[in-house]
Amino acid sequence: MEEKIPRKIVSRFHSYHGDNIVLYEDNTVAFRKASFANALTFSEKPLLPGEIFLIEIEKNERGWSGYMRLGLTQLDPQTAATTGVSLPQYALPDLTNICTSWIYAITKSQNNVYEFGTIGLTPRSDGEPKYFLGDDNNVRTLRGTIPRSVLRPSTTGPSQDILPTDVGSRIGVVYIPRDRAVDDVAEMHFIINGEDQGPCSRDIPYKDGPLYAVVDVYGTTKQVRIVQLYGVASLQSACRDAILQHIKTTAVSSLPLPKSLKEYLLYQA
């Protein structure tokens, strides 16, 4: 039997979005056509543990205050679209009031400290390492190793010369399970222009249901593009995806399989 070529993994925005959003280029670009609000967008599929959802700011618009908001939500956009749920104008605080979400506003300053719904104002001073994922050169995820250079701004010049809210800035969100042996919670990290900002939310019940990336193309931020990080799936991961399309993850533990294979199917290895 001829072996099938593993499919390309493409991240897209979901077709269900705020009234002022227009999607382009196979739903990988989100443009706010009017005003400064009604611009919520979601990832097409839920994120896997350790999977980075990365966007690049492509256009800004003067005359507004505030910038893009980014995070995770338990709101399933497909279910919301099917049941006719109306999306609120804003991610903060509206979306967080109607469903369980972890969302922060991006600011001009280096975004290392998290409080009051905004990603920080001052550099970290708690002695935590600069990089939480990988090292200076690479970031390791369950979908493979990503060169850190891909996470850095697309513009020329040192990454520290570009503000998080500038055109060309690349901002990613990822959730990382804590000790899987004892915890059912995960930490959410932001990666801003190649630098992991550390955990901003530490008690996300990621096993309660799928987590989608949510982007509010708010205020000065006018257009964002998804940066594709995961090229072609390995045959191993393609087989895992095929298996999980036919069984629920809750049924994996009852399968007559070695423990290591079960952990792989559950993205725990």
C-alpha positions in Angstrom: 0.0 0.0 0.0 1.3 3.4 -0.9 2.1 5.6 2.1 0.2 8.8 2.2 2.2 12.0 2.5 1.5 13.7 5.8 -0.7 16.8 5.4 0.5 20.3 6.0 -0.6 21.7 9.3 -2.1 25.2 8.7 -3.3 27.4 11.5 -6.3 29.6 10.5 -8.9 31.9 12.1 -12.4 30.5 12.6 -15.0 31.7 10.2 -17.1 32.9 13.3 -15.9 36.3 14.3 -16.8 39.8 15.3 -18.9 41.9 12.9 -16.1 44.2 12.0 -13.6 41.5 11.1 -12.9 40.5 7.5 -10.7 37.4 6.9 -8.3 37.1 4.0 -5.8 34.6 2.5 -7.5 31.4 3.5 -8.5 32.8 6.8 -5.0 33.4 8.0 -5.3 37.3 8.0 -7.8 39.2 10.2 -8.5 42.8 9.3 -10.8 45.2 11.3 -12.8 47.1 8.7 -14.3 49.8 10.9 -14.4 51.3 14.4 -12.2 50.0 17.1 -14.3 47.1 18.5 -16.4 44.1 17.5 -13.2 42.5 16.3 -13.0 39.1 18.1 -11.4 36.3 16.3 -10.6 32.7 17.3 -8.3 29.9 16.2 -10.0 27.5 13.9 -9.1 24.6 16.1 -8.3 24.2 19.8 -4.7 24.4 20.7 -2.7 21.3 21.9 -0.6 21.5 25.0 2.6 23.2 24.1 1.4 24.3 20.7 2.3 28.0 20.0 -0.3 30.2 18.3 1.7 33.0 16.8 0.4 36.2 15.1 2.2 39.1 13.5 0.9 42.7 13.6 0.6 43.8 10.0 -1.3 47.1 10.2 -2.0 49.7 12.9 -4.4 52.6 12.8 -4.0 55.9 14.6 -6.8 57.7 16.4 -7.7 54.9 18.8 -6.4 54.0 22.3 -5.4 50.6 23.4 -4.0 47.6 21.5 -4.7 44.0 20.7 -5.9 41.6 23.3 -4.8 37.9 23.3 -5.3 34.8 25.3 -7.2 31.5 25.6 -10.9 30.7 25.9 -13.1 27.7 26.5 -15.7 29.2 24.1 -16.0 26.8 21.1 -16.6 29.2 18.2 -18.2 26.4 16.1 -20.7 25.7 18.8 -21.3 29.4 19.3 -21.9 29.9 15.6 -24.3 26.9 15.4 -26.3 28.0 18.4 -26.5 31.6 17.4 -24.5 33.0 20.4 -23.8 36.7 19.8 -20.2 37.8 20.3 -19.6 40.7 22.6 -17.9 43.9 21.4 -14.7 43.4 23.5 -12.6 40.5 24.8 -12.0 42.5 28.0 -14.1 42.3 30.1 -17.1 41.1 28.0 -15.8 37.8 26.8 -14.4 36.9 30.1 -17.7 37.6 31.7 -19.7 35.2 29.5 -17.3 32.3 29.4 -14.2 31.0 31.0 -11.2 32.8 29.4 -7.7 34.0 30.1 -7.1 37.2 28.2 -4.6 40.1 28.5 -4.1 43.4 26.8 -0.8 43.9 25.0 1.0 47.1 25.9 3.9 49.1 24.5 6.2 48.2 27.4 8.1 45.0 27.7 5.3 42.7 28.8 6.9 40.6 31.6 4.7 41.2 34.6 1.1 40.3 34.7 -1.5 42.1 36.7 -4.9 43.8 36.4 -5.6 42.2 33.1 -2.6 43.8 31.4 0.7 42.2 30.5 3.1 44.1 32.6 4.8 47.4 33.1 8.3 46.5 34.6 10.9 43.8 34.0 10.9 40.6 36.0 12.9 40.7 39.2 12.2 37.3 40.7 15.3 35.6 39.3 13.3 33.4 36.9 15.2 32.3 33.7 14.9 34.4 30.6 13.7 31.5 28.5 11.1 29.1 29.8 10.7 27.2 26.6 13.8 25.8 24.9 17.0 27.8 24.8 18.5 30.8 23.0 18.3 29.1 19.6 15.3 26.8 19.7 11.9 26.3 21.3 10.7 22.7 21.7 7.0 21.9 21.4 5.0 18.7 21.0 4.7 19.4 17.3 8.4 19.7 16.9 11.3 22.1 17.4 10.9 25.7 16.2 13.9 28.0 15.6 13.6 30.9 17.9 14.4 33.2 15.0 10.9 32.4 13.5 9.3 33.9 16.7 11.2 37.1 16.3 10.1 40.2 14.4 10.0 40.0 10.6 11.5 43.5 10.4 15.3 44.0 10.2 17.3 45.1 13.2 17.5 43.9 16.8 14.2 42.6 18.3 14.6 44.9 21.3 14.2 47.9 18.9 10.6 47.0 18.2 7.7 47.5 20.6 5.2 44.7 21.2 2.5 46.8 19.7 4.5 47.9 16.6 3.9 46.6 13.0 6.1 43.6 12.6 5.9 42.5 16.2 5.2 38.8 16.7 3.3 37.6 19.7 2.4 34.1 20.6 0.3 32.3 23.2 0.8 28.8 24.5 -0.3 26.7 27.5 2.0 24.2 29.2 0.7 21.5 31.6 2.3 21.5 35.0 3.4 18.2 36.6 1.1 15.8 34.8 1.4 13.2 37.5 -0.3 15.3 40.1 -1.9 18.4 38.3 -4.8 18.8 35.9 -3.9 22.5 35.3 -1.6 24.3 32.9 0.2 27.6 32.8 -0.3 30.2 30.0 2.7 31.9 28.5 3.1 34.7 26.1 6.1 34.8 23.7 6.8 38.3 22.5 9.3 38.8 19.7 11.1 35.5 20.5 11.2 35.9 24.3 9.1 33.9 26.6 7.5 36.1 29.2 6.9 33.4 31.7 3.5 32.2 33.2 0.8 34.8 33.4 -2.0 32.4 34.4 -1.1 29.3 36.4 -4.2 27.4 37.1 -5.9 26.7 33.8 -8.0 23.5 33.9 -7.0 22.4 30.4 -8.5 19.0 30.8 -12.0 20.4 31.3 -12.4 21.1 27.6 -10.7 22.4 24.5 -8.9 25.7 24.6 -9.0 28.1 21.7 -6.7 31.0 21.0 -8.7 34.3 21.0 -7.5 37.5 19.4 -9.3 40.9 19.8 -8.0 43.1 16.9 -8.8 46.1 19.1 -7.9 49.8 19.2 -4.8 50.8 17.4 -4.1 47.2 16.1 -5.8 47.0 12.7 -4.6 43.8 11.0 -2.9 40.6 12.2 -1.6 37.5 10.4 -1.1 34.0 11.7 2.5 33.0 11.4 2.7 29.3 10.3 5.1 27.4 12.6 4.3 23.8 11.8 5.1 22.7 8.3 4.5 19.1 7.6 3.3 16.6 10.2 5.5 13.6 10.9 4.0 10.2 10.0 3.9 9.4 13.7 1.9 12.5 14.6 -0.3 12.0 11.5 -1.2 8.5 12.8 -2.0 10.0 16.3 -4.3 12.6 14.7 -6.1 9.8 12.7 -6.6 7.7 15.9 -8.0 10.6 17.9 -10.5 11.4 15.1 -12.2 8.1 15.9 -12.0 7.9 19.7 -12.4 10.3 22.5 -9.3 11.2 24.5 -11.1 10.0 27.7 -11.2 6.5 26.1 -7.4 6.3 25.6 -6.6 5.1 29.1 -8.8 2.0 28.5 -7.0 0.9 25.3 -4.9 -2.2 25.4 -1.7 -0.3 24.7 1.6 0.3 26.4 1.7 3.2 28.9 4.2 5.2 26.7 1.9 4.9 23.7 -1.1 6.1 25.7 0.9 9.1 26.9 1.9 9.9 23.3 -1.7 9.8 22.2 -2.6 12.2 25.1 0.3 14.5 24.2 2.0 13.7 27.4 5.2 12.3 25.9 
